[in-house]
Amino acid sequence: MAKQPSFEEQMSQLQQIVNELQQGNLSLEESLNEFKTGMELANGLQKQLQNAEATVAHLMKDDGKEVEDPTDSRNDDGSGHQGYRSQFSGQGFEDGQDDNVDLF
């Protein structure tokens, strides 16, 4: 049985596929095959990240600290699938602050 590549190896393979697709030197058939492989890798990597987040949350919970459930969609600001969090996430007016702002 072949050893499963590490997360980092899979990320490297995905990056290589992205680079090849961006160069535009592949035929349509090759591009479609590479895209399919890339999507399979991306989906597998996403699952690995979700499992890691769940493990960390479980370990933190076992340590007696309350943690946010990473699978709770109510905490989703929409940036979770882009691989980054906006610098503006969670920013806004605090309760009790006046949100009537004069712009002009």
N, CA, C and O atoms as CSV, one atom per row, in Angstrom:
chain,resi,resn,atom,element,x,y,z
A,1,MET,N,N,0.849,-1.181,0.000
A,1,MET,CA,C,0.000,0.000,0.000
A,1,MET,C,C,0.893,1.241,0.000
A,1,MET,O,O,1.827,1.343,0.795
A,2,ALA,N,N,0.600,2.170,-0.886
A,2,ALA,CA,C,1.409,3.382,-1.010
A,2,ALA,C,C,1.131,4.333,0.147
A,2,ALA,O,O,0.005,4.454,0.630
A,3,LYS,N,N,2.194,5.000,0.572
A,3,LYS,CA,C,2.075,5.974,1.660
A,3,LYS,C,C,1.372,7.226,1.140
A,3,LYS,O,O,1.698,7.731,0.066
A,4,GLN,N,N,0.409,7.719,1.909
A,4,GLN,CA,C,-0.308,8.951,1.552
A,4,GLN,C,C,0.659,10.135,1.667
A,4,GLN,O,O,1.371,10.251,2.665
A,5,PRO,N,N,0.691,11.018,0.656
A,5,PRO,CA,C,1.557,12.201,0.752
A,5,PRO,C,C,1.134,13.088,1.920
A,5,PRO,O,O,-0.038,13.130,2.294
A,6,SER,N,N,2.099,13.787,2.481
A,6,SER,CA,C,1.815,14.688,3.600
A,6,SER,C,C,0.978,15.874,3.117
A,6,SER,O,O,0.845,16.118,1.918
A,7,PHE,N,N,0.423,16.598,4.077
A,7,PHE,CA,C,-0.354,17.798,3.769
A,7,PHE,C,C,0.494,18.761,2.942
A,7,PHE,O,O,0.030,19.313,1.945
A,8,GLU,N,N,1.739,18.955,3.368
A,8,GLU,CA,C,2.631,19.893,2.688
A,8,GLU,C,C,2.945,19.439,1.268
A,8,GLU,O,O,3.014,20.258,0.351
A,9,GLU,N,N,3.136,18.125,1.085
A,9,GLU,CA,C,3.398,17.602,-0.258
A,9,GLU,C,C,2.181,17.806,-1.162
A,9,GLU,O,O,2.322,18.143,-2.338
A,10,GLN,N,N,1.005,17.601,-0.614
A,10,GLN,CA,C,-0.217,17.815,-1.390
A,10,GLN,C,C,-0.396,19.291,-1.739
A,10,GLN,O,O,-0.821,19.623,-2.846
A,11,MET,N,N,-0.072,20.173,-0.799
A,11,MET,CA,C,-0.152,21.617,-1.079
A,11,MET,C,C,0.815,21.996,-2.196
A,11,MET,O,O,0.477,22.785,-3.078
A,12,SER,N,N,2.009,21.434,-2.153
A,12,SER,CA,C,3.008,21.704,-3.182
A,12,SER,C,C,2.518,21.218,-4.549
A,12,SER,O,O,2.684,21.907,-5.556
A,13,GLN,N,N,1.919,20.039,-4.573
A,13,GLN,CA,C,1.377,19.499,-5.819
A,13,GLN,C,C,0.251,20.392,-6.346
A,13,GLN,O,O,0.170,20.650,-7.547
A,14,LEU,N,N,-0.608,20.859,-5.451
A,14,LEU,CA,C,-1.697,21.753,-5.856
A,14,LEU,C,C,-1.135,23.055,-6.422
A,14,LEU,O,O,-1.629,23.555,-7.432
A,15,GLN,N,N,-0.120,23.598,-5.786
A,15,GLN,CA,C,0.489,24.838,-6.278
A,15,GLN,C,C,1.104,24.632,-7.659
A,15,GLN,O,O,1.018,25.508,-8.520
A,16,GLN,N,N,1.717,23.481,-7.865
A,16,GLN,CA,C,2.303,23.173,-9.172
A,16,GLN,C,C,1.210,23.111,-10.244
A,16,GLN,O,O,1.394,23.613,-11.353
A,17,ILE,N,N,0.094,22.505,-9.915
A,17,ILE,CA,C,-1.030,22.426,-10.859
A,17,ILE,C,C,-1.549,23.822,-11.184
A,17,ILE,O,O,-1.806,24.135,-12.346
A,18,VAL,N,N,-1.703,24.654,-10.167
A,18,VAL,CA,C,-2.172,26.029,-10.379
A,18,VAL,C,C,-1.212,26.770,-11.302
A,18,VAL,O,O,-1.643,27.459,-12.227
A,19,ASN,N,N,0.084,26.630,-11.054
A,19,ASN,CA,C,1.081,27.299,-11.897
A,19,ASN,C,C,0.984,26.833,-13.347
A,19,ASN,O,O,1.035,27.647,-14.269
A,20,GLU,N,N,0.843,25.523,-13.548
A,20,GLU,CA,C,0.734,24.988,-14.909
A,20,GLU,C,C,-0.513,25.527,-15.614
A,20,GLU,O,O,-0.465,25.882,-16.792
A,21,LEU,N,N,-1.614,25.582,-14.890
A,21,LEU,CA,C,-2.849,26.098,-15.489
A,21,LEU,C,C,-2.732,27.587,-15.814
A,21,LEU,O,O,-3.235,28.047,-16.839
A,22,GLN,N,N,-2.068,28.331,-14.938
A,22,GLN,CA,C,-1.916,29.773,-15.167
A,22,GLN,C,C,-1.016,30.073,-16.354
A,22,GLN,O,O,-1.199,31.085,-17.031
A,23,GLN,N,N,-0.049,29.208,-16.614
A,23,GLN,CA,C,0.847,29.433,-17.748
A,23,GLN,C,C,0.118,29.301,-19.079
A,23,GLN,O,O,0.510,29.921,-20.067
A,24,GLY,N,N,-0.936,28.500,-19.107
A,24,GLY,CA,C,-1.756,28.386,-20.307
A,24,GLY,C,C,-1.139,27.594,-21.438
A,24,GLY,O,O,-1.570,27.739,-22.582
A,25,ASN,N,N,-0.147,26.759,-21.166
A,25,ASN,CA,C,0.521,25.989,-22.211
A,25,ASN,C,C,-0.047,24.583,-22.385
A,25,ASN,O,O,0.465,23.812,-23.197
A,26,LEU,N,N,-1.083,24.240,-21.648
A,26,LEU,CA,C,-1.669,22.906,-21.721
A,26,LEU,C,C,-2.815,22.885,-22.724
A,26,LEU,O,O,-3.472,23.897,-22.969
A,27,SER,N,N,-3.037,21.707,-23.296
A,27,SER,CA,C,-4.202,21.551,-24.172
A,27,SER,C,C,-5.464,21.598,-23.315
A,27,SER,O,O,-5.395,21.550,-22.087
A,28,LEU,N,N,-6.599,21.691,-23.967
A,28,LEU,CA,C,-7.864,21.723,-23.241
A,28,LEU,C,C,-8.034,20.455,-22.406
A,28,LEU,O,O,-8.411,20.522,-21.236
A,29,GLU,N,N,-7.756,19.307,-23.009
A,29,GLU,CA,C,-7.902,18.033,-22.291
A,29,GLU,C,C,-6.946,17.965,-21.098
A,29,GLU,O,O,-7.341,17.542,-20.011
A,30,GLU,N,N,-5.701,18.376,-21.295
A,30,GLU,CA,C,-4.732,18.382,-20.192
A,30,GLU,C,C,-5.169,19.350,-19.096
A,30,GLU,O,O,-5.049,19.052,-17.907
A,31,SER,N,N,-5.674,20.501,-19.505
A,31,SER,CA,C,-6.145,21.493,-18.533
A,31,SER,C,C,-7.292,20.947,-17.697
A,31,SER,O,O,-7.320,21.123,-16.479
A,32,LEU,N,N,-8.237,20.285,-18.352
A,32,LEU,CA,C,-9.369,19.706,-17.627
A,32,LEU,C,C,-8.915,18.627,-16.648
A,32,LEU,O,O,-9.406,18.561,-15.521
A,33,ASN,N,N,-7.976,17.781,-17.078
A,33,ASN,CA,C,-7.455,16.741,-16.189
A,33,ASN,C,C,-6.727,17.348,-14.997
A,33,ASN,O,O,-6.895,16.897,-13.864
A,34,GLU,N,N,-5.922,18.367,-15.253
A,34,GLU,CA,C,-5.196,19.032,-14.165
A,34,GLU,C,C,-6.164,19.738,-13.217
A,34,GLU,O,O,-5.991,19.701,-11.998
A,35,PHE,N,N,-7.182,20.378,-13.786
A,35,PHE,CA,C,-8.179,21.058,-12.957
A,35,PHE,C,C,-8.895,20.056,-12.055
A,35,PHE,O,O,-9.094,20.313,-10.868
A,36,LYS,N,N,-9.281,18.912,-12.625
A,36,LYS,CA,C,-9.955,17.873,-11.844
A,36,LYS,C,C,-9.048,17.391,-10.710
A,36,LYS,O,O,-9.492,17.269,-9.568
A,37,THR,N,N,-7.798,17.122,-11.017
A,37,THR,CA,C,-6.845,16.687,-9.992
A,37,THR,C,C,-6.681,17.757,-8.925
A,37,THR,O,O,-6.638,17.453,-7.732
A,38,GLY,N,N,-6.591,19.010,-9.355
A,38,GLY,CA,C,-6.448,20.123,-8.412
A,38,GLY,C,C,-7.646,20.251,-7.489
A,38,GLY,O,O,-7.487,20.496,-6.293
A,39,MET,N,N,-8.839,20.088,-8.031
A,39,MET,CA,C,-10.047,20.172,-7.206
A,39,MET,C,C,-10.107,19.026,-6.195
A,39,MET,O,O,-10.513,19.225,-5.050
A,40,GLU,N,N,-9.707,17.837,-6.617
A,40,GLU,CA,C,-9.670,16.697,-5.694
A,40,GLU,C,C,-8.678,16.958,-4.565
A,40,GLU,O,O,-8.961,16.684,-3.399
A,41,LEU,N,N,-7.511,17.493,-4.927
A,41,LEU,CA,C,-6.511,17.837,-3.907
A,41,LEU,C,C,-7.046,18.906,-2.961
A,41,LEU,O,O,-6.923,18.782,-1.742
A,42,ALA,N,N,-7.638,19.954,-3.524
A,42,ALA,CA,C,-8.149,21.058,-2.704
A,42,ALA,C,C,-9.224,20.569,-1.739
A,42,ALA,O,O,-9.237,20.963,-0.573
A,43,ASN,N,N,-10.117,19.722,-2.214
A,43,ASN,CA,C,-11.171,19.187,-1.342
A,43,ASN,C,C,-10.585,18.320,-0.234
A,43,ASN,O,O,-11.015,18.405,0.917
A,44,GLY,N,N,-9.607,17.486,-0.578
A,44,GLY,CA,C,-8.953,16.655,0.430
A,44,GLY,C,C,-8.212,17.486,1.458
A,44,GLY,O,O,-8.246,17.181,2.650
A,45,LEU,N,N,-7.542,18.536,1.003
A,45,LEU,CA,C,-6.820,19.427,1.917
A,45,LEU,C,C,-7.788,20.158,2.837
A,45,LEU,O,O,-7.507,20.336,4.022
A,46,GLN,N,N,-8.921,20.580,2.299
A,46,GLN,CA,C,-9.932,21.262,3.109
A,46,GLN,C,C,-10.430,20.342,4.217
A,46,GLN,O,O,-10.602,20.776,5.356
A,47,LYS,N,N,-10.663,19.069,3.888
A,47,LYS,CA,C,-11.108,18.103,4.897
A,47,LYS,C,C,-10.042,17.912,5.977
A,47,LYS,O,O,-10.360,17.815,7.162
A,48,GLN,N,N,-8.774,17.858,5.556
A,48,GLN,CA,C,-7.696,17.709,6.531
A,48,GLN,C,C,-7.649,18.903,7.475
A,48,GLN,O,O,-7.442,18.739,8.678
A,49,LEU,N,N,-7.839,20.102,6.936
A,49,LEU,CA,C,-7.848,21.303,7.774
A,49,LEU,C,C,-9.024,21.291,8.744
A,49,LEU,O,O,-8.869,21.647,9.912
A,50,GLN,N,N,-10.182,20.889,8.274
A,50,GLN,CA,C,-11.353,20.816,9.152
A,50,GLN,C,C,-11.128,19.805,10.273
A,50,GLN,O,O,-11.503,20.051,11.419
A,51,ASN,N,N,-10.515,18.665,9.942
A,51,ASN,CA,C,-10.210,17.664,10.966
A,51,ASN,C,C,-9.213,18.205,11.980
A,51,ASN,O,O,-9.347,17.965,13.180
A,52,ALA,N,N,-8.210,18.939,11.495
A,52,ALA,CA,C,-7.221,19.521,12.401
A,52,ALA,C,C,-7.875,20.552,13.320
A,52,ALA,O,O,-7.583,20.587,14.515
A,53,GLU,N,N,-8.756,21.391,12.773
A,53,GLU,CA,C,-9.465,22.383,13.584
A,53,GLU,C,C,-10.321,21.706,14.647
A,53,GLU,O,O,-10.368,22.153,15.793
A,54,ALA,N,N,-10.998,20.628,14.263
A,54,ALA,CA,C,-11.833,19.899,15.222
A,54,ALA,C,C,-10.978,19.281,16.320
A,54,ALA,O,O,-11.375,19.271,17.485
A,55,THR,N,N,-9.810,18.765,15.955
A,55,THR,CA,C,-8.902,18.181,16.943
A,55,THR,C,C,-8.417,19.235,17.921
A,55,THR,O,O,-8.402,19.007,19.131
A,56,VAL,N,N,-8.022,20.388,17.401
A,56,VAL,CA,C,-7.558,21.477,18.269
A,56,VAL,C,C,-8.685,21.931,19.189
A,56,VAL,O,O,-8.471,22.142,20.383
A,57,ALA,N,N,-9.883,22.081,18.635
A,57,ALA,CA,C,-11.025,22.501,19.453
A,57,ALA,C,C,-11.295,21.482,20.553
A,57,ALA,O,O,-11.576,21.856,21.691
A,58,HIS,N,N,-11.211,20.204,20.220
A,58,HIS,CA,C,-11.432,19.149,21.209
A,58,HIS,C,C,-10.359,19.200,22.298
A,58,HIS,O,O,-10.667,19.074,23.483
A,59,LEU,N,N,-9.111,19.383,21.898
A,59,LEU,CA,C,-8.024,19.455,22.874
A,59,LEU,C,C,-8.169,20.672,23.772
A,59,LEU,O,O,-7.921,20.595,24.976
A,60,MET,N,N,-8.571,21.798,23.186
A,60,MET,CA,C,-8.765,23.008,23.985
A,60,MET,C,C,-9.936,22.818,24.947
A,60,MET,O,O,-9.874,23.264,26.093
A,61,LYS,N,N,-10.989,22.167,24.494
A,61,LYS,CA,C,-12.146,21.913,25.343
A,61,LYS,C,C,-11.750,20.990,26.493
A,61,LYS,O,O,-12.177,21.198,27.629
A,62,ASP,N,N,-10.941,19.979,26.207
A,62,ASP,CA,C,-10.472,19.062,27.245
A,62,ASP,C,C,-9.611,19.778,28.270
A,62,ASP,O,O,-9.503,19.341,29.416
A,63,ASP,N,N,-9.000,20.879,27.855
A,63,ASP,CA,C,-8.141,21.654,28.750
A,63,ASP,C,C,-8.966,22.574,29.641
A,63,ASP,O,O,-8.411,23.292,30.474
A,64,GLY,N,N,-10.281,22.560,29.475
A,64,GLY,CA,C,-11.151,23.361,30.324
A,64,GLY,C,C,-11.448,24.741,29.788
A,64,GLY,O,O,-12.127,25.523,30.453
A,65,LYS,N,N,-10.962,25.060,28.616
A,65,LYS,CA,C,-11.219,26.370,28.025
A,65,LYS,C,C,-12.330,26.225,26.996
A,65,LYS,O,O,-12.356,25.279,26.208
A,66,GLU,N,N,-13.241,27.184,27.024
A,66,GLU,CA,C,-14.320,27.167,26.040
A,66,GLU,C,C,-13.767,27.662,24.718
A,66,GLU,O,O,-13.056,28.666,24.669
A,67,VAL,N,N,-14.091,26.960,23.653
A,67,VAL,CA,C,-13.622,27.351,22.331
A,67,VAL,C,C,-14.798,27.430,21.377
A,67,VAL,O,O,-15.856,26.843,21.601
A,68,GLU,N,N,-14.577,28.171,20.310
A,68,GLU,CA,C,-15.571,28.323,19.263
A,68,GLU,C,C,-15.597,27.053,18.431
A,68,GLU,O,O,-14.544,26.518,18.083
A,69,ASP,N,N,-16.777,26.570,18.112
A,69,ASP,CA,C,-16.919,25.376,17.289
A,69,ASP,C,C,-16.597,25.734,15.841
A,69,ASP,O,O,-17.318,26.528,15.236
A,70,PRO,N,N,-15.515,25.161,15.260
A,70,PRO,CA,C,-15.141,25.523,13.893
A,70,PRO,C,C,-16.157,25.063,12.859
A,70,PRO,O,O,-16.129,25.529,11.720
A,71,THR,N,N,-17.052,24.155,13.236
A,71,THR,CA,C,-18.060,23.692,12.288
A,71,THR,C,C,-19.354,24.476,12.395
A,71,THR,O,O,-20.308,24.198,11.670
A,72,ASP,N,N,-19.399,25.458,13.295
A,72,ASP,CA,C,-20.597,26.268,13.496
A,72,ASP,C,C,-20.651,27.350,12.429
A,72,ASP,O,O,-19.856,28.290,12.451
A,73,SER,N,N,-21.586,27.218,11.497
A,73,SER,CA,C,-21.662,28.159,10.380
A,73,SER,C,C,-22.110,29.545,10.818
A,73,SER,O,O,-21.971,30.504,10.058
A,74,ARG,N,N,-22.647,29.670,12.033
A,74,ARG,CA,C,-23.055,31.000,12.496
A,74,ARG,C,C,-21.846,31.899,12.702
A,74,ARG,O,O,-21.990,33.121,12.729
A,75,ASN,N,N,-20.672,31.327,12.847
A,75,ASN,CA,C,-19.458,32.108,13.043
A,75,ASN,C,C,-18.734,32.365,11.730
A,75,ASN,O,O,-17.650,32.948,11.727
A,76,ASP,N,N,-19.315,31.942,10.622
A,76,ASP,CA,C,-18.670,32.047,9.324
A,76,ASP,C,C,-18.861,33.446,8.755
A,76,ASP,O,O,-19.989,33.900,8.563
A,77,ASP,N,N,-17.747,34.125,8.486
A,77,ASP,CA,C,-17.832,35.460,7.893
A,77,ASP,C,C,-17.705,35.405,6.376
A,77,ASP,O,O,-17.589,36.440,5.719
A,78,GLY,N,N,-17.728,34.193,5.819
A,78,GLY,CA,C,-17.666,34.055,4.372
A,78,GLY,C,C,-16.269,33.965,3.816
A,78,GLY,O,O,-16.110,33.734,2.617
A,79,SER,N,N,-15.250,34.139,4.632
A,79,SER,CA,C,-13.885,34.117,4.123
A,79,SER,C,C,-13.224,32.766,4.314
A,79,SER,O,O,-12.076,32.586,3.910
A,80,GLY,N,N,-13.913,31.819,4.915
A,80,GLY,CA,C,-13.315,30.535,5.259
A,80,GLY,C,C,-12.824,29.725,4.079
A,80,GLY,O,O,-11.884,28.945,4.233
A,81,HIS,N,N,-13.414,29.874,2.922
A,81,HIS,CA,C,-13.016,29.065,1.789
A,81,HIS,C,C,-11.983,29.746,0.907
A,81,HIS,O,O,-11.541,29.164,-0.084
A,82,GLN,N,N,-11.592,30.958,1.245
A,82,GLN,CA,C,-10.579,31.623,0.452
A,82,GLN,C,C,-9.188,31.456,1.038
A,82,GLN,O,O,-8.208,31.885,0.428
A,83,GLY,N,N,-9.084,30.852,2.190
A,83,GLY,CA,C,-7.775,30.627,2.776
A,83,GLY,C,C,-7.249,31.809,3.559
A,83,GLY,O,O,-6.075,31.819,3.929
A,84,TYR,N,N,-8.069,32.797,3.821
A,84,TYR,CA,C,-7.627,33.946,4.606
A,84,TYR,C,C,-8.808,34.520,5.354
A,84,TYR,O,O,-9.963,34.208,5.065
A,85,ARG,N,N,-8.505,35.344,6.301
A,85,ARG,CA,C,-9.530,36.091,7.025
A,85,ARG,C,C,-9.313,37.565,6.714
A,85,ARG,O,O,-8.182,38.050,6.716
A,86,SER,N,N,-10.380,38.257,6.455
A,86,SER,CA,C,-10.307,39.679,6.177
A,86,SER,C,C,-9.794,40.431,7.387
A,86,SER,O,O,-10.079,40.064,8.527
A,87,GLN,N,N,-9.039,41.479,7.134
A,87,GLN,CA,C,-8.578,42.316,8.238
A,87,GLN,C,C,-9.745,43.034,8.893
A,87,GLN,O,O,-9.600,43.584,9.984
A,88,PHE,N,N,-10.902,43.035,8.238
A,88,PHE,CA,C,-12.069,43.722,8.758
A,88,PHE,C,C,-13.031,42.781,9.477
A,88,PHE,O,O,-14.049,43.227,10.006
A,89,SER,N,N,-12.722,41.485,9.503
A,89,SER,CA,C,-13.610,40.516,10.151
A,89,SER,C,C,-13.802,40.877,11.602
A,89,SER,O,O,-12.846,41.130,12.336
A,90,GLY,N,N,-15.049,40.897,11.998
A,90,GLY,CA,C,-15.360,41.126,13.403
A,90,GLY,C,C,-15.282,42.573,13.831
A,90,GLY,O,O,-15.533,42.883,14.996
A,91,GLN,N,N,-14.940,43.468,12.918
A,91,GLN,CA,C,-14.865,44.871,13.290
A,91,GLN,C,C,-16.227,45.508,13.088
A,91,GLN,O,O,-16.992,45.101,12.213
A,92,GLY,N,N,-16.513,46.481,13.879
A,92,GLY,CA,C,-17.778,47.187,13.759
A,92,GLY,C,C,-18.011,47.977,15.009
A,92,GLY,O,O,-17.134,48.080,15.866
A,93,PHE,N,N,-19.186,48.533,15.115
A,93,PHE,CA,C,-19.516,49.319,16.286
A,93,PHE,C,C,-19.834,48.402,17.446
A,93,PHE,O,O,-20.515,47.388,17.290
A,94,GLU,N,N,-19.340,48.767,18.596
A,94,GLU,CA,C,-19.646,48.025,19.813
A,94,GLU,C,C,-21.065,48.381,20.239
A,94,GLU,O,O,-21.585,49.434,19.870
A,95,ASP,N,N,-21.687,47.502,21.015
A,95,ASP,CA,C,-23.014,47.797,21.534
A,95,ASP,C,C,-22.978,49.109,22.299
A,95,ASP,O,O,-22.061,49.368,23.079
A,96,GLY,N,N,-23.980,49.921,22.066
A,96,GLY,CA,C,-24.062,51.189,22.770
A,96,GLY,C,C,-23.416,52.339,22.022
A,96,GLY,O,O,-23.631,53.500,22.371
A,97,GLN,N,N,-22.638,52.043,21.015
A,97,GLN,CA,C,-22.033,53.125,20.248
A,97,GLN,C,C,-23.027,53.594,19.199
A,97,GLN,O,O,-23.844,52.820,18.701
A,98,ASP,N,N,-22.941,54.858,18.881
A,98,ASP,CA,C,-23.822,55.444,17.881
A,98,ASP,C,C,-23.348,55.029,16.500
A,98,ASP,O,O,-22.206,55.296,16.125
A,99,ASP,N,N,-24.222,54.375,15.742
A,99,ASP,CA,C,-23.825,53.998,14.399
A,99,ASP,C,C,-24.388,54.948,13.349
A,99,ASP,O,O,-24.398,54.629,12.160
A,100,ASN,N,N,-24.857,56.111,13.786
A,100,ASN,CA,C,-25.237,57.172,12.859
A,100,ASN,C,C,-24.011,58.042,12.640
A,100,ASN,O,O,-23.692,58.903,13.460
A,101,VAL,N,N,-23.341,57.813,11.547
A,101,VAL,CA,C,-22.100,58.513,11.261
A,101,VAL,C,C,-22.351,59.505,10.136
A,101,VAL,O,O,-22.908,59.147,9.098
A,102,ASP,N,N,-21.941,60.753,10.343
A,102,ASP,CA,C,-22.058,61.766,9.298
A,102,ASP,C,C,-20.893,61.596,8.340
A,102,ASP,O,O,-19.731,61.697,8.732
A,103,LEU,N,N,-21.218,61.333,7.068
A,103,LEU,CA,C,-20.177,61.159,6.069
A,103,LEU,C,C,-19.850,62.468,5.365
A,103,LEU,O,O,-18.740,62.643,4.863
A,104,PHE,N,N,-20.802,63.380,5.326
A,104,PHE,CA,C,-20.567,64.634,4.615
A,104,PHE,C,C,-20.886,65.813,5.487
A,104,PHE,O,O,-20.747,66.957,5.054
